Amino acid sequence: MTSKELLYVEDALGHEKYFRTQCCETVSKLRDERLKSFVQELEQSHSAIFQSFYGLL
């Protein structure tokens, strides 16, 4: 993996970590169960993407 590719993966990991954190914070503030469920699914999706990028390292 080139240094530029490694920087891309590191950047992508940071973005996915941020998205996961935002989803977790948002879920704790939501009252509507359907919306809460949707945001939890987004968090799981970002967690899977994070793991995929992490697996590249």
CHARMM internal coordinates of N, CA and C (Angstrom, degrees):
IC EDIT
DIST 1 N 1 CA 1.4557
DIST 1 CA 1 C 1.5382
ANGL 1 N 1 CA 1 C 107.42
DIST 1 C 2 N 1.3073
ANGL 1 CA 1 C 2 N 115.92
DIHE 1 N 1 CA 1 C 2 N 131.18
DIST 2 N 2 CA 1.4566
ANGL 1 C 2 N 2 CA 119.70
DIHE 1 CA 1 C 2 N 2 CA 179.59
DIST 2 CA 2 C 1.5291
ANGL 2 N 2 CA 2 C 109.87
DIHE 1 C 2 N 2 CA 2 C -73.94
DIST 2 C 3 N 1.3213
ANGL 2 CA 2 C 3 N 115.56
DIHE 2 N 2 CA 2 C 3 N 164.31
DIST 3 N 3 CA 1.4689
ANGL 2 C 3 N 3 CA 119.49
DIHE 2 CA 2 C 3 N 3 CA 179.55
DIST 3 CA 3 C 1.5315
ANGL 3 N 3 CA 3 C 110.67
DIHE 2 C 3 N 3 CA 3 C -64.47
DIST 3 C 4 N 1.3168
ANGL 3 CA 3 C 4 N 116.90
DIHE 3 N 3 CA 3 C 4 N -34.64
DIST 4 N 4 CA 1.4648
ANGL 3 C 4 N 4 CA 119.84
DIHE 3 CA 3 C 4 N 4 CA 178.42
DIST 4 CA 4 C 1.5319
ANGL 4 N 4 CA 4 C 110.75
DIHE 3 C 4 N 4 CA 4 C -67.07
DIST 4 C 5 N 1.3229
ANGL 4 CA 4 C 5 N 117.13
DIHE 4 N 4 CA 4 C 5 N -40.76
DIST 5 N 5 CA 1.4606
ANGL 4 C 5 N 5 CA 120.79
DIHE 4 CA 4 C 5 N 5 CA 177.29
DIST 5 CA 5 C 1.5250
ANGL 5 N 5 CA 5 C 110.95
DIHE 4 C 5 N 5 CA 5 C -64.91
DIST 5 C 6 N 1.3197
ANGL 5 CA 5 C 6 N 116.62
DIHE 5 N 5 CA 5 C 6 N -39.49
DIST 6 N 6 CA 1.4552
ANGL 5 C 6 N 6 CA 120.82
DIHE 5 CA 5 C 6 N 6 CA 177.89
DIST 6 CA 6 C 1.5247
ANGL 6 N 6 CA 6 C 111.05
DIHE 5 C 6 N 6 CA 6 C -63.14
DIST 6 C 7 N 1.3134
ANGL 6 CA 6 C 7 N 117.19
DIHE 6 N 6 CA 6 C 7 N -40.37
DIST 7 N 7 CA 1.4645
ANGL 6 C 7 N 7 CA 120.60
DIHE 6 CA 6 C 7 N 7 CA 176.65
DIST 7 CA 7 C 1.5228
ANGL 7 N 7 CA 7 C 111.17
DIHE 6 C 7 N 7 CA 7 C -63.45
DIST 7 C 8 N 1.3293
ANGL 7 CA 7 C 8 N 117.04
DIHE 7 N 7 CA 7 C 8 N -37.38
DIST 8 N 8 CA 1.4552
ANGL 7 C 8 N 8 CA 120.56
DIHE 7 CA 7 C 8 N 8 CA 177.82
DIST 8 CA 8 C 1.5286
ANGL 8 N 8 CA 8 C 110.76
DIHE 7 C 8 N 8 CA 8 C -63.88
DIST 8 C 9 N 1.3224
ANGL 8 CA 8 C 9 N 116.30
DIHE 8 N 8 CA 8 C 9 N -45.06
DIST 9 N 9 CA 1.4626
ANGL 8 C 9 N 9 CA 120.61
DIHE 8 CA 8 C 9 N 9 CA -179.45
DIST 9 CA 9 C 1.5305
ANGL 9 N 9 CA 9 C 110.24
DIHE 8 C 9 N 9 CA 9 C -64.46
DIST 9 C 10 N 1.3136
ANGL 9 CA 9 C 10 N 117.02
DIHE 9 N 9 CA 9 C 10 N -42.67
DIST 10 N 10 CA 1.4724
ANGL 9 C 10 N 10 CA 120.73
DIHE 9 CA 9 C 10 N 10 CA 177.86
DIST 10 CA 10 C 1.5271
ANGL 10 N 10 CA 10 C 110.75
DIHE 9 C 10 N 10 CA 10 C -61.20
DIST 10 C 11 N 1.3077
ANGL 10 CA 10 C 11 N 116.61
DIHE 10 N 10 CA 10 C 11 N -42.25
DIST 11 N 11 CA 1.4724
ANGL 10 C 11 N 11 CA 121.35
DIHE 10 CA 10 C 11 N 11 CA 178.05
DIST 11 CA 11 C 1.5275
ANGL 11 N 11 CA 11 C 110.68
DIHE 10 C 11 N 11 CA 11 C -63.68
DIST 11 C 12 N 1.3149
ANGL 11 CA 11 C 12 N 116.29
DIHE 11 N 11 CA 11 C 12 N -44.38
DIST 12 N 12 CA 1.4669
ANGL 11 C 12 N 12 CA 120.79
DIHE 11 CA 11 C 12 N 12 CA 179.20
DIST 12 CA 12 C 1.5228
ANGL 12 N 12 CA 12 C 110.81
DIHE 11 C 12 N 12 CA 12 C -63.09
DIST 12 C 13 N 1.3328
ANGL 12 CA 12 C 13 N 117.56
DIHE 12 N 12 CA 12 C 13 N -39.64
DIST 13 N 13 CA 1.4655
ANGL 12 C 13 N 13 CA 121.10
DIHE 12 CA 12 C 13 N 13 CA 176.92
DIST 13 CA 13 C 1.5255
ANGL 13 N 13 CA 13 C 110.63
DIHE 12 C 13 N 13 CA 13 C -60.59
DIST 13 C 14 N 1.3063
ANGL 13 CA 13 C 14 N 116.14
DIHE 13 N 13 CA 13 C 14 N -43.00
DIST 14 N 14 CA 1.4633
ANGL 13 C 14 N 14 CA 120.61
DIHE 13 CA 13 C 14 N 14 CA 178.65
DIST 14 CA 14 C 1.5197
ANGL 14 N 14 CA 14 C 112.25
DIHE 13 C 14 N 14 CA 14 C -62.04
DIST 14 C 15 N 1.3180
ANGL 14 CA 14 C 15 N 116.19
DIHE 14 N 14 CA 14 C 15 N -41.71
DIST 15 N 15 CA 1.4662
ANGL 14 C 15 N 15 CA 120.33
DIHE 14 CA 14 C 15 N 15 CA 179.26
DIST 15 CA 15 C 1.5297
ANGL 15 N 15 CA 15 C 110.77
DIHE 14 C 15 N 15 CA 15 C -64.96
DIST 15 C 16 N 1.3155
ANGL 15 CA 15 C 16 N 116.49
DIHE 15 N 15 CA 15 C 16 N -45.47
DIST 16 N 16 CA 1.4620
ANGL 15 C 16 N 16 CA 119.73
DIHE 15 CA 15 C 16 N 16 CA -179.02
DIST 16 CA 16 C 1.5224
ANGL 16 N 16 CA 16 C 111.31
DIHE 15 C 16 N 16 CA 16 C -65.65
DIST 16 C 17 N 1.3164
ANGL 16 CA 16 C 17 N 116.80
DIHE 16 N 16 CA 16 C 17 N -37.91
DIST 17 N 17 CA 1.4690
ANGL 16 C 17 N 17 CA 120.20
DIHE 16 CA 16 C 17 N 17 CA 176.31
DIST 17 CA 17 C 1.5254
ANGL 17 N 17 CA 17 C 110.57
DIHE 16 C 17 N 17 CA 17 C -62.16
DIST 17 C 18 N 1.3230
ANGL 17 CA 17 C 18 N 116.10
DIHE 17 N 17 CA 17 C 18 N -42.84
DIST 18 N 18 CA 1.4671
ANGL 17 C 18 N 18 CA 121.20
DIHE 17 CA 17 C 18 N 18 CA 178.17
DIST 18 CA 18 C 1.5310
ANGL 18 N 18 CA 18 C 110.76
DIHE 17 C 18 N 18 CA 18 C -61.84
DIST 18 C 19 N 1.3354
ANGL 18 CA 18 C 19 N 117.03
DIHE 18 N 18 CA 18 C 19 N -46.30
DIST 19 N 19 CA 1.4658
ANGL 18 C 19 N 19 CA 120.73
DIHE 18 CA 18 C 19 N 19 CA -179.78
DIST 19 CA 19 C 1.5244
ANGL 19 N 19 CA 19 C 111.21
DIHE 18 C 19 N 19 CA 19 C -61.73
DIST 19 C 20 N 1.3409
ANGL 19 CA 19 C 20 N 116.49
DIHE 19 N 19 CA 19 C 20 N -41.99
DIST 20 N 20 CA 1.4679
ANGL 19 C 20 N 20 CA 120.10
DIHE 19 CA 19 C 20 N 20 CA 177.78
DIST 20 CA 20 C 1.5255
ANGL 20 N 20 CA 20 C 110.58
DIHE 19 C 20 N 20 CA 20 C -60.94
DIST 20 C 21 N 1.3095
ANGL 20 CA 20 C 21 N 116.96
DIHE 20 N 20 CA 20 C 21 N -45.22
DIST 21 N 21 CA 1.4606
ANGL 20 C 21 N 21 CA 121.68
DIHE 20 CA 20 C 21 N 21 CA 179.98
DIST 21 CA 21 C 1.5195
ANGL 21 N 21 CA 21 C 110.93
DIHE 20 C 21 N 21 CA 21 C -61.03
DIST 21 C 22 N 1.3246
ANGL 21 CA 21 C 22 N 116.88
DIHE 21 N 21 CA 21 C 22 N -44.53
DIST 22 N 22 CA 1.4575
ANGL 21 C 22 N 22 CA 121.04
DIHE 21 CA 21 C 22 N 22 CA 179.67
DIST 22 CA 22 C 1.5212
ANGL 22 N 22 CA 22 C 111.48
DIHE 21 C 22 N 22 CA 22 C -63.58
DIST 22 C 23 N 1.3262
ANGL 22 CA 22 C 23 N 116.84
DIHE 22 N 22 CA 22 C 23 N -39.95
DIST 23 N 23 CA 1.4599
ANGL 22 C 23 N 23 CA 120.22
DIHE 22 CA 22 C 23 N 23 CA 178.03
DIST 23 CA 23 C 1.5289
ANGL 23 N 23 CA 23 C 110.37
DIHE 22 C 23 N 23 CA 23 C -63.37
DIST 23 C 24 N 1.3202
ANGL 23 CA 23 C 24 N 117.30
DIHE 23 N 23 CA 23 C 24 N -44.90
DIST 24 N 24 CA 1.4670
ANGL 23 C 24 N 24 CA 120.86
DIHE 23 CA 23 C 24 N 24 CA -179.80
DIST 24 CA 24 C 1.5237
ANGL 24 N 24 CA 24 C 110.89
DIHE 23 C 24 N 24 CA 24 C -61.57
DIST 24 C 25 N 1.3168
ANGL 24 CA 24 C 25 N 117.12
DIHE 24 N 24 CA 24 C 25 N -43.28
DIST 25 N 25 CA 1.4602
ANGL 24 C 25 N 25 CA 120.84
DIHE 24 CA 24 C 25 N 25 CA 178.96
DIST 25 CA 25 C 1.5259
ANGL 25 N 25 CA 25 C 110.98
DIHE 24 C 25 N 25 CA 25 C -65.02
DIST 25 C 26 N 1.3116
ANGL 25 CA 25 C 26 N 116.52
DIHE 25 N 25 CA 25 C 26 N -39.60
DIST 26 N 26 CA 1.4631
ANGL 25 C 26 N 26 CA 121.06
DIHE 25 CA 25 C 26 N 26 CA -178.83
DIST 26 CA 26 C 1.5239
ANGL 26 N 26 CA 26 C 111.10
DIHE 25 C 26 N 26 CA 26 C -67.60
DIST 26 C 27 N 1.3253
ANGL 26 CA 26 C 27 N 117.20
DIHE 26 N 26 CA 26 C 27 N -41.92
DIST 27 N 27 CA 1.4661
ANGL 26 C 27 N 27 CA 120.86
DIHE 26 CA 26 C 27 N 27 CA -179.92
DIST 27 CA 27 C 1.5254
ANGL 27 N 27 CA 27 C 110.35
DIHE 26 C 27 N 27 CA 27 C -57.91
DIST 27 C 28 N 1.3156
ANGL 27 CA 27 C 28 N 117.09
DIHE 27 N 27 CA 27 C 28 N -39.82
DIST 28 N 28 CA 1.4623
ANGL 27 C 28 N 28 CA 120.04
DIHE 27 CA 27 C 28 N 28 CA -177.28
DIST 28 CA 28 C 1.5342
ANGL 28 N 28 CA 28 C 112.11
DIHE 27 C 28 N 28 CA 28 C -67.60
DIST 28 C 29 N 1.3248
ANGL 28 CA 28 C 29 N 117.26
DIHE 28 N 28 CA 28 C 29 N -18.12
DIST 29 N 29 CA 1.4625
ANGL 28 C 29 N 29 CA 121.39
DIHE 28 CA 28 C 29 N 29 CA -177.96
DIST 29 CA 29 C 1.5274
ANGL 29 N 29 CA 29 C 113.46
DIHE 28 C 29 N 29 CA 29 C -99.93
DIST 29 C 30 N 1.3251
ANGL 29 CA 29 C 30 N 116.87
DIHE 29 N 29 CA 29 C 30 N -12.87
DIST 30 N 30 CA 1.4615
ANGL 29 C 30 N 30 CA 120.33
DIHE 29 CA 29 C 30 N 30 CA -175.97
DIST 30 CA 30 C 1.5191
ANGL 30 N 30 CA 30 C 112.09
DIHE 29 C 30 N 30 CA 30 C -83.29
DIST 30 C 31 N 1.3270
ANGL 30 CA 30 C 31 N 115.27
DIHE 30 N 30 CA 30 C 31 N 146.50
DIST 31 N 31 CA 1.4613
ANGL 30 C 31 N 31 CA 121.35
DIHE 30 CA 30 C 31 N 31 CA 176.49
DIST 31 CA 31 C 1.5200
ANGL 31 N 31 CA 31 C 111.77
DIHE 30 C 31 N 31 CA 31 C -109.92
DIST 31 C 32 N 1.3163
ANGL 31 CA 31 C 32 N 116.58
DIHE 31 N 31 CA 31 C 32 N -31.85
DIST 32 N 32 CA 1.4645
ANGL 31 C 32 N 32 CA 121.56
DIHE 31 CA 31 C 32 N 32 CA 179.89
DIST 32 CA 32 C 1.5340
ANGL 32 N 32 CA 32 C 108.84
DIHE 31 C 32 N 32 CA 32 C -70.38
DIST 32 C 33 N 1.3235
ANGL 32 CA 32 C 33 N 116.69
DIHE 32 N 32 CA 32 C 33 N 119.86
DIST 33 N 33 CA 1.4653
ANGL 32 C 33 N 33 CA 121.55
DIHE 32 CA 32 C 33 N 33 CA -174.91
DIST 33 CA 33 C 1.5289
ANGL 33 N 33 CA 33 C 113.04
DIHE 32 C 33 N 33 CA 33 C -65.62
DIST 33 C 34 N 1.3227
ANGL 33 CA 33 C 34 N 117.64
DIHE 33 N 33 CA 33 C 34 N -37.01
DIST 34 N 34 CA 1.4661
ANGL 33 C 34 N 34 CA 120.26
DIHE 33 CA 33 C 34 N 34 CA 179.01
DIST 34 CA 34 C 1.5202
ANGL 34 N 34 CA 34 C 110.64
DIHE 33 C 34 N 34 CA 34 C -65.67
DIST 34 C 35 N 1.3112
ANGL 34 CA 34 C 35 N 116.15
DIHE 34 N 34 CA 34 C 35 N -43.81
DIST 35 N 35 CA 1.4564
ANGL 34 C 35 N 35 CA 120.51
DIHE 34 CA 34 C 35 N 35 CA 179.04
DIST 35 CA 35 C 1.5254
ANGL 35 N 35 CA 35 C 110.59
DIHE 34 C 35 N 35 CA 35 C -67.52
DIST 35 C 36 N 1.3199
ANGL 35 CA 35 C 36 N 116.22
DIHE 35 N 35 CA 35 C 36 N -40.28
DIST 36 N 36 CA 1.4638
ANGL 35 C 36 N 36 CA 120.68
DIHE 35 CA 35 C 36 N 36 CA 178.41
DIST 36 CA 36 C 1.5333
ANGL 36 N 36 CA 36 C 110.04
DIHE 35 C 36 N 36 CA 36 C -61.01
DIST 36 C 37 N 1.3248
ANGL 36 CA 36 C 37 N 116.34
DIHE 36 N 36 CA 36 C 37 N -42.94
DIST 37 N 37 CA 1.4629
ANGL 36 C 37 N 37 CA 121.10
DIHE 36 CA 36 C 37 N 37 CA 178.90
DIST 37 CA 37 C 1.5255
ANGL 37 N 37 CA 37 C 111.09
DIHE 36 C 37 N 37 CA 37 C -62.85
DIST 37 C 38 N 1.3251
ANGL 37 CA 37 C 38 N 116.06
DIHE 37 N 37 CA 37 C 38 N -41.53
DIST 38 N 38 CA 1.4625
ANGL 37 C 38 N 38 CA 120.76
DIHE 37 CA 37 C 38 N 38 CA 179.22
DIST 38 CA 38 C 1.5325
ANGL 38 N 38 CA 38 C 111.00
DIHE 37 C 38 N 38 CA 38 C -62.00
DIST 38 C 39 N 1.3219
ANGL 38 CA 38 C 39 N 117.03
DIHE 38 N 38 CA 38 C 39 N -44.67
DIST 39 N 39 CA 1.4673
ANGL 38 C 39 N 39 CA 120.68
DIHE 38 CA 38 C 39 N 39 CA -178.90
DIST 39 CA 39 C 1.5348
ANGL 39 N 39 CA 39 C 110.08
DIHE 38 C 39 N 39 CA 39 C -68.64
DIST 39 C 40 N 1.3134
ANGL 39 CA 39 C 40 N 117.74
DIHE 39 N 39 CA 39 C 40 N -33.41
DIST 40 N 40 CA 1.4645
ANGL 39 C 40 N 40 CA 120.65
DIHE 39 CA 39 C 40 N 40 CA 175.65
DIST 40 CA 40 C 1.5284
ANGL 40 N 40 CA 40 C 110.44
DIHE 39 C 40 N 40 CA 40 C -64.77
DIST 40 C 41 N 1.3222
ANGL 40 CA 40 C 41 N 116.81
DIHE 40 N 40 CA 40 C 41 N -37.77
DIST 41 N 41 CA 1.4637
ANGL 40 C 41 N 41 CA 120.37
DIHE 40 CA 40 C 41 N 41 CA 176.00
DIST 41 CA 41 C 1.5307
ANGL 41 N 41 CA 41 C 110.46
DIHE 40 C 41 N 41 CA 41 C -65.21
DIST 41 C 42 N 1.3200
ANGL 41 CA 41 C 42 N 116.81
DIHE 41 N 41 CA 41 C 42 N -39.21
DIST 42 N 42 CA 1.4644
ANGL 41 C 42 N 42 CA 120.16
DIHE 41 CA 41 C 42 N 42 CA 176.33
DIST 42 CA 42 C 1.5246
ANGL 42 N 42 CA 42 C 110.46
DIHE 41 C 42 N 42 CA 42 C -61.82
DIST 42 C 43 N 1.3267
ANGL 42 CA 42 C 43 N 116.35
DIHE 42 N 42 CA 42 C 43 N -41.80
DIST 43 N 43 CA 1.4667
ANGL 42 C 43 N 43 CA 120.52
DIHE 42 CA 42 C 43 N 43 CA 179.52
DIST 43 CA 43 C 1.5237
ANGL 43 N 43 CA 43 C 110.24
DIHE 42 C 43 N 43 CA 43 C -61.82
DIST 43 C 44 N 1.3250
ANGL 43 CA 43 C 44 N 117.17
DIHE 43 N 43 CA 43 C 44 N -42.37
DIST 44 N 44 CA 1.4626
ANGL 43 C 44 N 44 CA 121.03
DIHE 43 CA 43 C 44 N 44 CA 178.46
DIST 44 CA 44 C 1.5226
ANGL 44 N 44 CA 44 C 111.28
DIHE 43 C 44 N 44 CA 44 C -64.72
DIST 44 C 45 N 1.3194
ANGL 44 CA 44 C 45 N 115.79
DIHE 44 N 44 CA 44 C 45 N -38.11
DIST 45 N 45 CA 1.4622
ANGL 44 C 45 N 45 CA 120.44
DIHE 44 CA 44 C 45 N 45 CA 178.17
DIST 45 CA 45 C 1.5242
ANGL 45 N 45 CA 45 C 110.91
DIHE 44 C 45 N 45 CA 45 C -64.06
DIST 45 C 46 N 1.3224
ANGL 45 CA 45 C 46 N 116.46
DIHE 45 N 45 CA 45 C 46 N -45.63
DIST 46 N 46 CA 1.4641
ANGL 45 C 46 N 46 CA 119.94
DIHE 45 CA 45 C 46 N 46 CA 178.93
DIST 46 CA 46 C 1.5265
ANGL 46 N 46 CA 46 C 111.44
DIHE 45 C 46 N 46 CA 46 C -67.15
DIST 46 C 47 N 1.3163
ANGL 46 CA 46 C 47 N 116.85
DIHE 46 N 46 CA 46 C 47 N -31.92
DIST 47 N 47 CA 1.4604
ANGL 46 C 47 N 47 CA 120.58
DIHE 46 CA 46 C 47 N 47 CA 176.35
DIST 47 CA 47 C 1.5313
ANGL 47 N 47 CA 47 C 110.10
DIHE 46 C 47 N 47 CA 47 C -65.36
DIST 47 C 48 N 1.3258
ANGL 47 CA 47 C 48 N 117.09
DIHE 47 N 47 CA 47 C 48 N -41.84
DIST 48 N 48 CA 1.4667
ANGL 47 C 48 N 48 CA 121.51
DIHE 47 CA 47 C 48 N 48 CA 178.29
DIST 48 CA 48 C 1.5203
ANGL 48 N 48 CA 48 C 110.91
DIHE 47 C 48 N 48 CA 48 C -65.08
DIST 48 C 49 N 1.3195
ANGL 48 CA 48 C 49 N 116.68
DIHE 48 N 48 CA 48 C 49 N -41.64
DIST 49 N 49 CA 1.4698
ANGL 48 C 49 N 49 CA 120.65
DIHE 48 CA 48 C 49 N 49 CA 178.41
DIST 49 CA 49 C 1.5274
ANGL 49 N 49 CA 49 C 109.75
DIHE 48 C 49 N 49 CA 49 C -64.12
DIST 49 C 50 N 1.3383
ANGL 49 CA 49 C 50 N 116.65
DIHE 49 N 49 CA 49 C 50 N -42.17
DIST 50 N 50 CA 1.4710
ANGL 49 C 50 N 50 CA 121.34
DIHE 49 CA 49 C 50 N 50 CA 177.39
DIST 50 CA 50 C 1.5290
ANGL 50 N 50 CA 50 C 109.73
DIHE 49 C 50 N 50 CA 50 C -57.19
DIST 50 C 51 N 1.3246
ANGL 50 CA 50 C 51 N 116.59
DIHE 50 N 50 CA 50 C 51 N -47.37
DIST 51 N 51 CA 1.4662
ANGL 50 C 51 N 51 CA 120.46
DIHE 50 CA 50 C 51 N 51 CA -179.27
DIST 51 CA 51 C 1.5232
ANGL 51 N 51 CA 51 C 111.40
DIHE 50 C 51 N 51 CA 51 C -63.06
DIST 51 C 52 N 1.3277
ANGL 51 CA 51 C 52 N 116.89
DIHE 51 N 51 CA 51 C 52 N -36.62
DIST 52 N 52 CA 1.4697
ANGL 51 C 52 N 52 CA 120.00
DIHE 51 CA 51 C 52 N 52 CA 177.47
DIST 52 CA 52 C 1.5152
ANGL 52 N 52 CA 52 C 111.34
DIHE 51 C 52 N 52 CA 52 C -63.22
DIST 52 C 53 N 1.3262
ANGL 52 CA 52 C 53 N 116.38
DIHE 52 N 52 CA 52 C 53 N -46.42
DIST 53 N 53 CA 1.4635
ANGL 52 C 53 N 53 CA 119.57
DIHE 52 CA 52 C 53 N 53 CA 178.30
DIST 53 CA 53 C 1.5281
ANGL 53 N 53 CA 53 C 110.88
DIHE 52 C 53 N 53 CA 53 C -65.36
DIST 53 C 54 N 1.3230
ANGL 53 CA 53 C 54 N 116.49
DIHE 53 N 53 CA 53 C 54 N -40.86
DIST 54 N 54 CA 1.4603
ANGL 53 C 54 N 54 CA 120.83
DIHE 53 CA 53 C 54 N 54 CA -179.44
DIST 54 CA 54 C 1.5319
ANGL 54 N 54 CA 54 C 109.90
DIHE 53 C 54 N 54 CA 54 C -62.64
DIST 54 C 55 N 1.3174
ANGL 54 CA 54 C 55 N 115.98
DIHE 54 N 54 CA 54 C 55 N -35.16
DIST 55 N 55 CA 1.4612
ANGL 54 C 55 N 55 CA 120.29
DIHE 54 CA 54 C 55 N 55 CA 178.57
DIST 55 CA 55 C 1.5256
ANGL 55 N 55 CA 55 C 112.80
DIHE 54 C 55 N 55 CA 55 C -64.22
DIST 55 C 56 N 1.3162
ANGL 55 CA 55 C 56 N 116.92
DIHE 55 N 55 CA 55 C 56 N -21.98
DIST 56 N 56 CA 1.4695
ANGL 55 C 56 N 56 CA 120.03
DIHE 55 CA 55 C 56 N 56 CA 178.43
DIST 56 CA 56 C 1.5201
ANGL 56 N 56 CA 56 C 111.61
DIHE 55 C 56 N 56 CA 56 C -71.85
DIST 56 C 57 N 1.3232
ANGL 56 CA 56 C 57 N 115.81
DIHE 56 N 56 CA 56 C 57 N -21.49
DIST 57 N 57 CA 1.4621
ANGL 56 C 57 N 57 CA 119.34
DIHE 56 CA 56 C 57 N 57 CA -179.50
DIST 57 CA 57 C 1.5018
ANGL 57 N 57 CA 57 C 108.65
DIHE 56 C 57 N 57 CA 57 C -85.61
END
COOR INIT
IC SEED 1 N 1 CA 1 C
IC BUILD
